[in-house]
Amino acid sequence: MFSHNKDTDKNSSNGATTLISAETTINGDISFSGSVHIEGNVQGNITSDNGQLTIIKTANIEGDIHAQNMTIYGTVNGNVYAEEYLELISGAVINGKVFYNVIEVAKGAQVNGTIEYRSSSEINKNVKSADNIEHLDSNVKEVTFRAGH
């Protein structure tokens, strides 16, 4: 059911995995290192400098996500900044802009917004400085991507 990526594993910190269950709603920002699996709802931004984020099919995120490595099955209403690796599984829905270094998109995943390649250093630099977000966005060409329809 879940794919396994050795490159993703070696980039995340050692330690326990945090689970945000389907019955949980978090109102506020999340900052983490290590591994986080979200099955529930988050209304806020999610940030990690060195971690693996997995958003399960039942999850709904209302906010921007900044992480090194991500696997998305659920819904994100916000911008996604993947410094290293982004995997969109069938059924994933992103309503916002996607900035990635390496991306894998399965048949049936949706991005309703723009998709743009950036090196991990560009993503990290531009995400950390709000002044640069406007400059980053001005370089994006409009792309709508829907796989498997």
Secondary structure as UniProt FT lines:
FT   HELIX           6..11
FT   STRAND          17..20
FT   TURN            22..23
FT   STRAND          25..27
FT   STRAND          30..38
FT   STRAND          41..43
FT   STRAND          46..55
FT   TURN            57..58
FT   STRAND          60..62
FT   STRAND          65..72
FT   STRAND          75..77
FT   STRAND          80..88
FT   TURN            90..91
FT   STRAND          93..95
FT   STRAND          98..105
FT   TURN            107..108
FT   STRAND          110..111
FT   STRAND          115..117
FT   HELIX           120..128
FT   HELIX           130..138
FT   STRAND          145..146
//
